[in-house]
Structure formats: structure tokens, C-alpha cells
Amino acid sequence: AFDIELTEVGQQKIAVIKVVKELLGVSLPEAKDMVEKAPTIVKAGVKGDEAEAFKIKLTDAGAVVTLK
């Protein structure tokens, strides 16, 4: 299992917030708080394929993501 760490937001902060909101099913203020606290673990204990899918979506939005 992997922990998904949002390492850097990048220049597309709003896009990253939207992706975090969509992937985690949290409210907009919760997603914004998570993104603004980067580097932070956005989800822990994720299986390999799901973790890779999260990483791809966040990276496409402009974030830097690390799987730990």
C-alpha cells in the first residue's frame, strides 16, 4: 500500500484543488486546505493501481506527487 503525498501544488492551484476534491470526495474548503498545506499526505494506504491513477490525475493538473 502507498501513501499519496502532494509534494508541490505547481502553478495550476485551482485545477489541483478540483482534482483533490473529486478524487477524495471532500468539500471545496477541505480540498483547498489540503492543497495549501503541501507537502502533505492526501490519502494513505492506497493500493498500487489506485495510487498510480491518483498520481496521474494530480500530475496532469500540474501538481508534483510522491508515492511513499
PDB file of N, H, CA, C and O in Angstrom:
ATOM      1  N   ALA A   1       0.841  -1.189   0.000  1.00  0.00           N
ATOM      2  CA  ALA A   1       0.000   0.000   0.000  1.00  0.00           C
ATOM      3  C   ALA A   1       0.883   1.249   0.000  1.00  0.00           C
ATOM      4  O   ALA A   1       1.991   1.240   0.535  1.00  0.00           O
ATOM      5  N   PHE A   2       0.383   2.300  -0.597  1.00  0.00           N
ATOM      6  H   PHE A   2      -0.517   2.307  -1.031  1.00  0.00           H
ATOM      7  CA  PHE A   2       1.136   3.541  -0.747  1.00  0.00           C
ATOM      8  C   PHE A   2       0.417   4.691  -0.057  1.00  0.00           C
ATOM      9  O   PHE A   2      -0.804   4.685   0.101  1.00  0.00           O
ATOM     10  N   ASP A   3       1.208   5.676   0.347  1.00  0.00           N
ATOM     11  H   ASP A   3       2.199   5.681   0.218  1.00  0.00           H
ATOM     12  CA  ASP A   3       0.670   6.956   0.795  1.00  0.00           C
ATOM     13  C   ASP A   3       0.892   7.937  -0.343  1.00  0.00           C
ATOM     14  O   ASP A   3       1.979   7.986  -0.918  1.00  0.00           O
ATOM     15  N   ILE A   4      -0.130   8.717  -0.672  1.00  0.00           N
ATOM     16  H   ILE A   4      -1.013   8.677  -0.205  1.00  0.00           H
ATOM     17  CA  ILE A   4      -0.030   9.691  -1.760  1.00  0.00           C
ATOM     18  C   ILE A   4       0.283  11.049  -1.143  1.00  0.00           C
ATOM     19  O   ILE A   4      -0.527  11.619  -0.412  1.00  0.00           O
ATOM     20  N   GLU A   5       1.476  11.553  -1.454  1.00  0.00           N
ATOM     21  H   GLU A   5       2.133  11.089  -2.048  1.00  0.00           H
ATOM     22  CA  GLU A   5       1.893  12.848  -0.916  1.00  0.00           C
ATOM     23  C   GLU A   5       1.829  13.906  -2.002  1.00  0.00           C
ATOM     24  O   GLU A   5       2.427  13.761  -3.069  1.00  0.00           O
ATOM     25  N   LEU A   6       1.104  14.959  -1.720  1.00  0.00           N
ATOM     26  H   LEU A   6       0.619  15.077  -0.854  1.00  0.00           H
ATOM     27  CA  LEU A   6       1.087  16.133  -2.588  1.00  0.00           C
ATOM     28  C   LEU A   6       2.320  16.936  -2.203  1.00  0.00           C
ATOM     29  O   LEU A   6       2.323  17.637  -1.191  1.00  0.00           O
ATOM     30  N   THR A   7       3.366  16.830  -3.016  1.00  0.00           N
ATOM     31  H   THR A   7       3.363  16.260  -3.838  1.00  0.00           H
ATOM     32  CA  THR A   7       4.652  17.435  -2.697  1.00  0.00           C
ATOM     33  C   THR A   7       4.663  18.920  -3.022  1.00  0.00           C
ATOM     34  O   THR A   7       5.086  19.738  -2.205  1.00  0.00           O
ATOM     35  N   GLU A   8       4.196  19.267  -4.220  1.00  0.00           N
ATOM     36  H   GLU A   8       3.852  18.602  -4.884  1.00  0.00           H
ATOM     37  CA  GLU A   8       4.105  20.662  -4.653  1.00  0.00           C
ATOM     38  C   GLU A   8       2.815  20.859  -5.420  1.00  0.00           C
ATOM     39  O   GLU A   8       2.350  19.961  -6.122  1.00  0.00           O
ATOM     40  N   VAL A   9       2.243  22.039  -5.280  1.00  0.00           N
ATOM     41  H   VAL A   9       2.621  22.768  -4.710  1.00  0.00           H
ATOM     42  CA  VAL A   9       0.995  22.346  -5.974  1.00  0.00           C
ATOM     43  C   VAL A   9       1.244  22.705  -7.432  1.00  0.00           C
ATOM     44  O   VAL A   9       0.462  22.334  -8.306  1.00  0.00           O
ATOM     45  N   GLY A  10       2.316  23.415  -7.693  1.00  0.00           N
ATOM     46  H   GLY A  10       2.952  23.716  -6.982  1.00  0.00           H
ATOM     47  CA  GLY A  10       2.572  23.883  -9.052  1.00  0.00           C
ATOM     48  C   GLY A  10       1.812  25.166  -9.310  1.00  0.00           C
ATOM     49  O   GLY A  10       1.311  25.799  -8.381  1.00  0.00           O
ATOM     50  N   GLN A  11       1.726  25.550 -10.577  1.00  0.00           N
ATOM     51  H   GLN A  11       2.133  25.036 -11.332  1.00  0.00           H
ATOM     52  CA  GLN A  11       1.113  26.834 -10.922  1.00  0.00           C
ATOM     53  C   GLN A  11      -0.392  26.747 -11.156  1.00  0.00           C
ATOM     54  O   GLN A  11      -1.058  27.778 -11.256  1.00  0.00           O
ATOM     55  N   GLN A  12      -0.931  25.552 -11.244  1.00  0.00           N
ATOM     56  H   GLN A  12      -0.390  24.715 -11.163  1.00  0.00           H
ATOM     57  CA  GLN A  12      -2.367  25.370 -11.501  1.00  0.00           C
ATOM     58  C   GLN A  12      -3.101  24.998 -10.214  1.00  0.00           C
ATOM     59  O   GLN A  12      -3.745  23.952 -10.141  1.00  0.00           O
ATOM     60  N   LYS A  13      -3.001  25.852  -9.212  1.00  0.00           N
ATOM     61  H   LYS A  13      -2.477  26.702  -9.272  1.00  0.00           H
ATOM     62  CA  LYS A  13      -3.547  25.561  -7.891  1.00  0.00           C
ATOM     63  C   LYS A  13      -5.039  25.220  -7.930  1.00  0.00           C
ATOM     64  O   LYS A  13      -5.473  24.271  -7.278  1.00  0.00           O
ATOM     65  N   ILE A  14      -5.809  25.973  -8.676  1.00  0.00           N
ATOM     66  H   ILE A  14      -5.456  26.744  -9.206  1.00  0.00           H
ATOM     67  CA  ILE A  14      -7.258  25.744  -8.741  1.00  0.00           C
ATOM     68  C   ILE A  14      -7.561  24.375  -9.348  1.00  0.00           C
ATOM     69  O   ILE A  14      -8.440  23.659  -8.867  1.00  0.00           O
ATOM     70  N   ALA A  15      -6.834  24.015 -10.401  1.00  0.00           N
ATOM     71  H   ALA A  15      -6.120  24.597 -10.791  1.00  0.00           H
ATOM     72  CA  ALA A  15      -7.025  22.704 -11.035  1.00  0.00           C
ATOM     73  C   ALA A  15      -6.695  21.582 -10.057  1.00  0.00           C
ATOM     74  O   ALA A  15      -7.403  20.576 -10.008  1.00  0.00           O
ATOM     75  N   VAL A  16      -5.635  21.745  -9.283  1.00  0.00           N
ATOM     76  H   VAL A  16      -5.061  22.562  -9.323  1.00  0.00           H
ATOM     77  CA  VAL A  16      -5.239  20.732  -8.305  1.00  0.00           C
ATOM     78  C   VAL A  16      -6.303  20.612  -7.214  1.00  0.00           C
ATOM     79  O   VAL A  16      -6.642  19.505  -6.798  1.00  0.00           O
ATOM     80  N   ILE A  17      -6.825  21.732  -6.756  1.00  0.00           N
ATOM     81  H   ILE A  17      -6.550  22.632  -7.094  1.00  0.00           H
ATOM     82  CA  ILE A  17      -7.895  21.715  -5.748  1.00  0.00           C
ATOM     83  C   ILE A  17      -9.102  20.946  -6.271  1.00  0.00           C
ATOM     84  O   ILE A  17      -9.681  20.137  -5.547  1.00  0.00           O
ATOM     85  N   LYS A  18      -9.483  21.189  -7.511  1.00  0.00           N
ATOM     86  H   LYS A  18      -9.012  21.847  -8.100  1.00  0.00           H
ATOM     87  CA  LYS A  18     -10.629  20.492  -8.106  1.00  0.00           C
ATOM     88  C   LYS A  18     -10.393  18.986  -8.176  1.00  0.00           C
ATOM     89  O   LYS A  18     -11.301  18.202  -7.899  1.00  0.00           O
ATOM     90  N   VAL A  19      -9.184  18.578  -8.544  1.00  0.00           N
ATOM     91  H   VAL A  19      -8.446  19.215  -8.769  1.00  0.00           H
ATOM     92  CA  VAL A  19      -8.868  17.148  -8.640  1.00  0.00           C
ATOM     93  C   VAL A  19      -8.885  16.499  -7.257  1.00  0.00           C
ATOM     94  O   VAL A  19      -9.418  15.401  -7.096  1.00  0.00           O
ATOM     95  N   VAL A  20      -8.309  17.167  -6.261  1.00  0.00           N
ATOM     96  H   VAL A  20      -7.876  18.059  -6.392  1.00  0.00           H
ATOM     97  CA  VAL A  20      -8.327  16.631  -4.893  1.00  0.00           C
ATOM     98  C   VAL A  20      -9.766  16.478  -4.417  1.00  0.00           C
ATOM     99  O   VAL A  20     -10.126  15.459  -3.829  1.00  0.00           O
ATOM    100  N   LYS A  21     -10.578  17.479  -4.669  1.00  0.00           N
ATOM    101  H   LYS A  21     -10.286  18.308  -5.147  1.00  0.00           H
ATOM    102  CA  LYS A  21     -11.994  17.438  -4.286  1.00  0.00           C
ATOM    103  C   LYS A  21     -12.694  16.246  -4.937  1.00  0.00           C
ATOM    104  O   LYS A  21     -13.423  15.509  -4.272  1.00  0.00           O
ATOM    105  N   GLU A  22     -12.472  16.063  -6.230  1.00  0.00           N
ATOM    106  H   GLU A  22     -11.880  16.662  -6.770  1.00  0.00           H
ATOM    107  CA  GLU A  22     -13.101  14.972  -6.983  1.00  0.00           C
ATOM    108  C   GLU A  22     -12.617  13.600  -6.500  1.00  0.00           C
ATOM    109  O   GLU A  22     -13.428  12.705  -6.262  1.00  0.00           O
ATOM    110  N   LEU A  23     -11.313  13.438  -6.358  1.00  0.00           N
ATOM    111  H   LEU A  23     -10.654  14.165  -6.551  1.00  0.00           H
ATOM    112  CA  LEU A  23     -10.747  12.132  -6.010  1.00  0.00           C
ATOM    113  C   LEU A  23     -11.088  11.691  -4.593  1.00  0.00           C
ATOM    114  O   LEU A  23     -11.328  10.508  -4.351  1.00  0.00           O
ATOM    115  N   LEU A  24     -11.111  12.632  -3.660  1.00  0.00           N
ATOM    116  H   LEU A  24     -10.916  13.593  -3.857  1.00  0.00           H
ATOM    117  CA  LEU A  24     -11.326  12.278  -2.262  1.00  0.00           C
ATOM    118  C   LEU A  24     -12.777  12.446  -1.816  1.00  0.00           C
ATOM    119  O   LEU A  24     -13.151  11.969  -0.744  1.00  0.00           O
ATOM    120  N   GLY A  25     -13.593  13.113  -2.619  1.00  0.00           N
ATOM    121  H   GLY A  25     -13.290  13.500  -3.489  1.00  0.00           H
ATOM    122  CA  GLY A  25     -14.991  13.315  -2.260  1.00  0.00           C
ATOM    123  C   GLY A  25     -15.158  14.238  -1.057  1.00  0.00           C
ATOM    124  O   GLY A  25     -16.059  14.050  -0.240  1.00  0.00           O
ATOM    125  N   VAL A  26     -14.284  15.232  -0.957  1.00  0.00           N
ATOM    126  H   VAL A  26     -13.553  15.385  -1.622  1.00  0.00           H
ATOM    127  CA  VAL A  26     -14.354  16.186   0.155  1.00  0.00           C
ATOM    128  C   VAL A  26     -14.946  17.505  -0.340  1.00  0.00           C
ATOM    129  O   VAL A  26     -15.106  17.719  -1.541  1.00  0.00           O
ATOM    130  N   SER A  27     -15.264  18.378   0.605  1.00  0.00           N
ATOM    131  H   SER A  27     -15.134  18.205   1.582  1.00  0.00           H
ATOM    132  CA  SER A  27     -15.816  19.683   0.231  1.00  0.00           C
ATOM    133  C   SER A  27     -14.711  20.562  -0.358  1.00  0.00           C
ATOM    134  O   SER A  27     -13.525  20.275  -0.196  1.00  0.00           O
ATOM    135  N   LEU A  28     -15.109  21.616  -1.031  1.00  0.00           N
ATOM    136  H   LEU A  28     -16.073  21.848  -1.162  1.00  0.00           H
ATOM    137  CA  LEU A  28     -14.148  22.541  -1.628  1.00  0.00           C
ATOM    138  C   LEU A  28     -13.221  23.167  -0.579  1.00  0.00           C
ATOM    139  O   LEU A  28     -12.013  23.224  -0.812  1.00  0.00           O
ATOM    140  N   PRO A  29     -13.736  23.641   0.569  1.00  0.00           N
ATOM    141  CA  PRO A  29     -12.827  24.198   1.582  1.00  0.00           C
ATOM    142  C   PRO A  29     -11.821  23.161   2.114  1.00  0.00           C
ATOM    143  O   PRO A  29     -10.664  23.492   2.372  1.00  0.00           O
ATOM    144  N   GLU A  30     -12.272  21.903   2.275  1.00  0.00           N
ATOM    145  H   GLU A  30     -13.212  21.634   2.065  1.00  0.00           H
ATOM    146  CA  GLU A  30     -11.363  20.851   2.745  1.00  0.00           C
ATOM    147  C   GLU A  30     -10.259  20.592   1.722  1.00  0.00           C
ATOM    148  O   GLU A  30      -9.090  20.460   2.084  1.00  0.00           O
ATOM    149  N   ALA A  31     -10.631  20.521   0.450  1.00  0.00           N
ATOM    150  H   ALA A  31     -11.581  20.628   0.156  1.00  0.00           H
ATOM    151  CA  ALA A  31      -9.657  20.297  -0.616  1.00  0.00           C
ATOM    152  C   ALA A  31      -8.665  21.455  -0.676  1.00  0.00           C
ATOM    153  O   ALA A  31      -7.463  21.239  -0.835  1.00  0.00           O
ATOM    154  N   LYS A  32      -9.163  22.671  -0.550  1.00  0.00           N
ATOM    155  H   LYS A  32     -10.139  22.847  -0.421  1.00  0.00           H
ATOM    156  CA  LYS A  32      -8.296  23.863  -0.583  1.00  0.00           C
ATOM    157  C   LYS A  32      -7.298  23.828   0.571  1.00  0.00           C
ATOM    158  O   LYS A  32      -6.118  24.124   0.380  1.00  0.00           O
ATOM    159  N   ASP A  33      -7.765  23.466   1.767  1.00  0.00           N
ATOM    160  H   ASP A  33      -8.724  23.226   1.922  1.00  0.00           H
ATOM    161  CA  ASP A  33      -6.878  23.378   2.933  1.00  0.00           C
ATOM    162  C   ASP A  33      -5.770  22.348   2.706  1.00  0.00           C
ATOM    163  O   ASP A  33      -4.607  22.602   3.019  1.00  0.00           O
ATOM    164  N   MET A  34      -6.136  21.185   2.162  1.00  0.00           N
ATOM    165  H   MET A  34      -7.081  20.978   1.908  1.00  0.00           H
ATOM    166  CA  MET A  34      -5.143  20.140   1.891  1.00  0.00           C
ATOM    167  C   MET A  34      -4.085  20.630   0.918  1.00  0.00           C
ATOM    168  O   MET A  34      -2.889  20.443   1.140  1.00  0.00           O
ATOM    169  N   VAL A  35      -4.533  21.255  -0.154  1.00  0.00           N
ATOM    170  H   VAL A  35      -5.505  21.407  -0.334  1.00  0.00           H
ATOM    171  CA  VAL A  35      -3.614  21.720  -1.195  1.00  0.00           C
ATOM    172  C   VAL A  35      -2.696  22.807  -0.643  1.00  0.00           C
ATOM    173  O   VAL A  35      -1.504  22.820  -0.953  1.00  0.00           O
ATOM    174  N   GLU A  36      -3.223  23.703   0.158  1.00  0.00           N
ATOM    175  H   GLU A  36      -4.190  23.692   0.410  1.00  0.00           H
ATOM    176  CA  GLU A  36      -2.414  24.800   0.693  1.00  0.00           C
ATOM    177  C   GLU A  36      -1.400  24.331   1.731  1.00  0.00           C
ATOM    178  O   GLU A  36      -0.440  25.047   2.015  1.00  0.00           O
ATOM    179  N   LYS A  37      -1.595  23.137   2.306  1.00  0.00           N
ATOM    180  H   LYS A  37      -2.375  22.556   2.076  1.00  0.00           H
ATOM    181  CA  LYS A  37      -0.670  22.605   3.306  1.00  0.00           C
ATOM    182  C   LYS A  37       0.461  21.789   2.684  1.00  0.00           C
ATOM    183  O   LYS A  37       1.273  21.215   3.409  1.00  0.00           O
ATOM    184  N   ALA A  38       0.528  21.730   1.359  1.00  0.00           N
ATOM    185  H   ALA A  38      -0.131  22.197   0.770  1.00  0.00           H
ATOM    186  CA  ALA A  38       1.559  20.921   0.685  1.00  0.00           C
ATOM    187  C   ALA A  38       2.936  21.310   1.164  1.00  0.00           C
ATOM    188  O   ALA A  38       3.193  22.504   1.321  1.00  0.00           O
ATOM    189  N   PRO A  39       3.834  20.384   1.407  1.00  0.00           N
ATOM    190  CA  PRO A  39       3.681  18.941   1.175  1.00  0.00           C
ATOM    191  C   PRO A  39       2.844  18.280   2.275  1.00  0.00           C
ATOM    192  O   PRO A  39       3.047  18.530   3.463  1.00  0.00           O
ATOM    193  N   THR A  40       1.911  17.440   1.859  1.00  0.00           N
ATOM    194  H   THR A  40       1.746  17.236   0.894  1.00  0.00           H
ATOM    195  CA  THR A  40       1.027  16.751   2.791  1.00  0.00           C
ATOM    196  C   THR A  40       0.547  15.437   2.187  1.00  0.00           C
ATOM    197  O   THR A  40       0.460  15.301   0.967  1.00  0.00           O
ATOM    198  N   ILE A  41       0.240  14.483   3.040  1.00  0.00           N
ATOM    199  H   ILE A  41       0.310  14.593   4.031  1.00  0.00           H
ATOM    200  CA  ILE A  41      -0.320  13.210   2.597  1.00  0.00           C
ATOM    201  C   ILE A  41      -1.816  13.443   2.351  1.00  0.00           C
ATOM    202  O   ILE A  41      -2.547  13.804   3.274  1.00  0.00           O
ATOM    203  N   VAL A  42      -2.270  13.237   1.111  1.00  0.00           N
ATOM    204  H   VAL A  42      -1.676  12.944   0.361  1.00  0.00           H
ATOM    205  CA  VAL A  42      -3.688  13.440   0.816  1.00  0.00           C
ATOM    206  C   VAL A  42      -4.491  12.161   1.005  1.00  0.00           C
ATOM    207  O   VAL A  42      -5.692  12.211   1.268  1.00  0.00           O
ATOM    208  N   LYS A  43      -3.825  11.006   0.872  1.00  0.00           N
ATOM    209  H   LYS A  43      -2.849  10.964   0.659  1.00  0.00           H
ATOM    210  CA  LYS A  43      -4.519   9.738   1.111  1.00  0.00           C
ATOM    211  C   LYS A  43      -3.484   8.689   1.478  1.00  0.00           C
ATOM    212  O   LYS A  43      -2.432   8.596   0.844  1.00  0.00           O
ATOM    213  N   ALA A  44      -3.783   7.901   2.502  1.00  0.00           N
ATOM    214  H   ALA A  44      -4.637   7.977   3.017  1.00  0.00           H
ATOM    215  CA  ALA A  44      -2.842   6.886   2.987  1.00  0.00           C
ATOM    216  C   ALA A  44      -3.398   5.483   2.748  1.00  0.00           C
ATOM    217  O   ALA A  44      -4.612   5.283   2.701  1.00  0.00           O
ATOM    218  N   GLY A  45      -2.495   4.519   2.599  1.00  0.00           N
ATOM    219  H   GLY A  45      -1.509   4.682   2.637  1.00  0.00           H
ATOM    220  CA  GLY A  45      -2.886   3.118   2.478  1.00  0.00           C
ATOM    221  C   GLY A  45      -3.602   2.773   1.190  1.00  0.00           C
ATOM    222  O   GLY A  45      -4.554   1.993   1.201  1.00  0.00           O
ATOM    223  N   VAL A  46      -3.159   3.342   0.080  1.00  0.00           N
ATOM    224  H   VAL A  46      -2.385   3.976   0.071  1.00  0.00           H
ATOM    225  CA  VAL A  46      -3.823   3.132  -1.210  1.00  0.00           C
ATOM    226  C   VAL A  46      -3.100   2.018  -1.967  1.00  0.00           C
ATOM    227  O   VAL A  46      -1.870   1.967  -1.976  1.00  0.00           O
ATOM    228  N   LYS A  47      -3.861   1.129  -2.598  1.00  0.00           N
ATOM    229  H   LYS A  47      -4.861   1.170  -2.590  1.00  0.00           H
ATOM    230  CA  LYS A  47      -3.269   0.037  -3.373  1.00  0.00           C
ATOM    231  C   LYS A  47      -2.585   0.585  -4.632  1.00  0.00           C
ATOM    232  O   LYS A  47      -2.903   1.683  -5.089  1.00  0.00           O
ATOM    233  N   GLY A  48      -1.657  -0.179  -5.180  1.00  0.00           N
ATOM    234  H   GLY A  48      -1.399  -1.071  -4.809  1.00  0.00           H
ATOM    235  CA  GLY A  48      -0.806   0.234  -6.284  1.00  0.00           C
ATOM    236  C   GLY A  48      -1.493   0.880  -7.468  1.00  0.00           C
ATOM    237  O   GLY A  48      -1.142   1.997  -7.849  1.00  0.00           O
ATOM    238  N   ASP A  49      -2.477   0.194  -8.066  1.00  0.00           N
ATOM    239  H   ASP A  49      -2.762  -0.713  -7.757  1.00  0.00           H
ATOM    240  CA  ASP A  49      -3.138   0.724  -9.264  1.00  0.00           C
ATOM    241  C   ASP A  49      -3.898   2.013  -8.967  1.00  0.00           C
ATOM    242  O   ASP A  49      -3.853   2.965  -9.746  1.00  0.00           O
ATOM    243  N   GLU A  50      -4.587   2.033  -7.845  1.00  0.00           N
ATOM    244  H   GLU A  50      -4.624   1.259  -7.212  1.00  0.00           H
ATOM    245  CA  GLU A  50      -5.351   3.223  -7.464  1.00  0.00           C
ATOM    246  C   GLU A  50      -4.402   4.392  -7.172  1.00  0.00           C
ATOM    247  O   GLU A  50      -4.675   5.533  -7.544  1.00  0.00           O
ATOM    248  N   ALA A  51      -3.294   4.092  -6.507  1.00  0.00           N
ATOM    249  H   ALA A  51      -3.072   3.165  -6.205  1.00  0.00           H
ATOM    250  CA  ALA A  51      -2.308   5.133  -6.199  1.00  0.00           C
ATOM    251  C   ALA A  51      -1.739   5.724  -7.478  1.00  0.00           C
ATOM    252  O   ALA A  51      -1.571   6.939  -7.580  1.00  0.00           O
ATOM    253  N   GLU A  52      -1.444   4.882  -8.448  1.00  0.00           N
ATOM    254  H   GLU A  52      -1.581   3.895  -8.365  1.00  0.00           H
ATOM    255  CA  GLU A  52      -0.897   5.357  -9.720  1.00  0.00           C
ATOM    256  C   GLU A  52      -1.927   6.223 -10.455  1.00  0.00           C
ATOM    257  O   GLU A  52      -1.563   7.230 -11.062  1.00  0.00           O
ATOM    258  N   ALA A  53      -3.204   5.843 -10.404  1.00  0.00           N
ATOM    259  H   ALA A  53      -3.500   5.025  -9.911  1.00  0.00           H
ATOM    260  CA  ALA A  53      -4.267   6.635 -11.041  1.00  0.00           C
ATOM    261  C   ALA A  53      -4.386   8.013 -10.381  1.00  0.00           C
ATOM    262  O   ALA A  53      -4.534   9.023 -11.069  1.00  0.00           O
ATOM    263  N   PHE A  54      -4.321   8.049  -9.043  1.00  0.00           N
ATOM    264  H   PHE A  54      -4.201   7.229  -8.484  1.00  0.00           H
ATOM    265  CA  PHE A  54      -4.344   9.327  -8.314  1.00  0.00           C
ATOM    266  C   PHE A  54      -3.176  10.192  -8.761  1.00  0.00           C
ATOM    267  O   PHE A  54      -3.340  11.376  -9.054  1.00  0.00           O
ATOM    268  N   LYS A  55      -1.984   9.579  -8.811  1.00  0.00           N
ATOM    269  H   LYS A  55      -1.851   8.616  -8.573  1.00  0.00           H
ATOM    270  CA  LYS A  55      -0.774  10.321  -9.172  1.00  0.00           C
ATOM    271  C   LYS A  55      -0.905  10.920 -10.568  1.00  0.00           C
ATOM    272  O   LYS A  55      -0.555  12.081 -10.777  1.00  0.00           O
ATOM    273  N   ILE A  56      -1.402  10.147 -11.518  1.00  0.00           N
ATOM    274  H   ILE A  56      -1.687   9.203 -11.348  1.00  0.00           H
ATOM    275  CA  ILE A  56      -1.550  10.621 -12.898  1.00  0.00           C
ATOM    276  C   ILE A  56      -2.510  11.808 -12.954  1.00  0.00           C
ATOM    277  O   ILE A  56      -2.211  12.819 -13.591  1.00  0.00           O
ATOM    278  N   LYS A  57      -3.664  11.691 -12.291  1.00  0.00           N
ATOM    279  H   LYS A  57      -3.907  10.870 -11.774  1.00  0.00           H
ATOM    280  CA  LYS A  57      -4.648  12.778 -12.332  1.00  0.00           C
ATOM    281  C   LYS A  57      -4.102  14.059 -11.688  1.00  0.00           C
ATOM    282  O   LYS A  57      -4.302  15.155 -12.212  1.00  0.00           O
ATOM    283  N   LEU A  58      -3.419  13.915 -10.561  1.00  0.00           N
ATOM    284  H   LEU A  58      -3.256  13.025 -10.136  1.00  0.00           H
ATOM    285  CA  LEU A  58      -2.860  15.098  -9.898  1.00  0.00           C
ATOM    286  C   LEU A  58      -1.720  15.701 -10.705  1.00  0.00           C
ATOM    287  O   LEU A  58      -1.594  16.923 -10.788  1.00  0.00           O
ATOM    288  N   THR A  59      -0.893  14.856 -11.296  1.00  0.00           N
ATOM    289  H   THR A  59      -0.995  13.863 -11.228  1.00  0.00           H
ATOM    290  CA  THR A  59       0.214  15.339 -12.122  1.00  0.00           C
ATOM    291  C   THR A  59      -0.318  16.063 -13.359  1.00  0.00           C
ATOM    292  O   THR A  59       0.212  17.102 -13.754  1.00  0.00           O
ATOM    293  N   ASP A  60      -1.360  15.512 -13.962  1.00  0.00           N
ATOM    294  H   ASP A  60      -1.790  14.668 -13.641  1.00  0.00           H
ATOM    295  CA  ASP A  60      -1.977  16.161 -15.122  1.00  0.00           C
ATOM    296  C   ASP A  60      -2.526  17.538 -14.773  1.00  0.00           C
ATOM    297  O   ASP A  60      -2.578  18.427 -15.623  1.00  0.00           O
ATOM    298  N   ALA A  61      -2.935  17.713 -13.516  1.00  0.00           N
ATOM    299  H   ALA A  61      -2.893  16.991 -12.825  1.00  0.00           H
ATOM    300  CA  ALA A  61      -3.455  19.008 -13.064  1.00  0.00           C
ATOM    301  C   ALA A  61      -2.323  19.987 -12.731  1.00  0.00           C
ATOM    302  O   ALA A  61      -2.576  21.163 -12.470  1.00  0.00           O
ATOM    303  N   GLY A  62      -1.077  19.502 -12.738  1.00  0.00           N
ATOM    304  H   GLY A  62      -0.871  18.547 -12.950  1.00  0.00           H
ATOM    305  CA  GLY A  62       0.046  20.393 -12.507  1.00  0.00           C
ATOM    306  C   GLY A  62       0.758  20.197 -11.177  1.00  0.00           C
ATOM    307  O   GLY A  62       1.709  20.919 -10.878  1.00  0.00           O
ATOM    308  N   ALA A  63       0.316  19.233 -10.372  1.00  0.00           N
ATOM    309  H   ALA A  63      -0.457  18.647 -10.614  1.00  0.00           H
ATOM    310  CA  ALA A  63       0.927  19.002  -9.066  1.00  0.00           C
ATOM    311  C   ALA A  63       2.136  18.075  -9.183  1.00  0.00           C
ATOM    312  O   ALA A  63       2.288  17.342 -10.160  1.00  0.00           O
ATOM    313  N   VAL A  64       2.980  18.127  -8.172  1.00  0.00           N
ATOM    314  H   VAL A  64       2.857  18.723  -7.378  1.00  0.00           H
ATOM    315  CA  VAL A  64       4.070  17.165  -8.039  1.00  0.00           C
ATOM    316  C   VAL A  64       3.657  16.202  -6.935  1.00  0.00           C
ATOM    317  O   VAL A  64       3.373  16.615  -5.811  1.00  0.00           O
ATOM    318  N   VAL A  65       3.626  14.907  -7.268  1.00  0.00           N
ATOM    319  H   VAL A  65       3.856  14.571  -8.181  1.00  0.00           H
ATOM    320  CA  VAL A  65       3.113  13.895  -6.353  1.00  0.00           C
ATOM    321  C   VAL A  65       4.190  12.834  -6.108  1.00  0.00           C
ATOM    322  O   VAL A  65       4.902  12.436  -7.030  1.00  0.00           O
ATOM    323  N   THR A  66       4.301  12.385  -4.863  1.00  0.00           N
ATOM    324  H   THR A  66       3.723  12.708  -4.113  1.00  0.00           H
ATOM    325  CA  THR A  66       5.228  11.330  -4.497  1.00  0.00           C
ATOM    326  C   THR A  66       4.439  10.189  -3.874  1.00  0.00           C
ATOM    327  O   THR A  66       3.594  10.409  -3.006  1.00  0.00           O
ATOM    328  N   LEU A  67       4.716   8.976  -4.318  1.00  0.00           N
ATOM    329  H   LEU A  67       5.402   8.797  -5.024  1.00  0.00           H
ATOM    330  CA  LEU A  67       4.117   7.792  -3.693  1.00  0.00           C
ATOM    331  C   LEU A  67       5.133   7.244  -2.710  1.00  0.00           C
ATOM    332  O   LEU A  67       6.284   6.990  -3.066  1.00  0.00           O
ATOM    333  N   LYS A  68       4.698   7.064  -1.470  1.00  0.00           N
ATOM    334  H   LYS A  68       3.763   7.270  -1.181  1.00  0.00           H
ATOM    335  CA  LYS A  68       5.606   6.564  -0.425  1.00  0.00           C
ATOM    336  C   LYS A  68       5.166   5.210   0.058  1.00  0.00           C
ATOM    337  O   LYS A  68       5.806   4.630   0.936  1.00  0.00           O
TER     338      LYS A  68
END
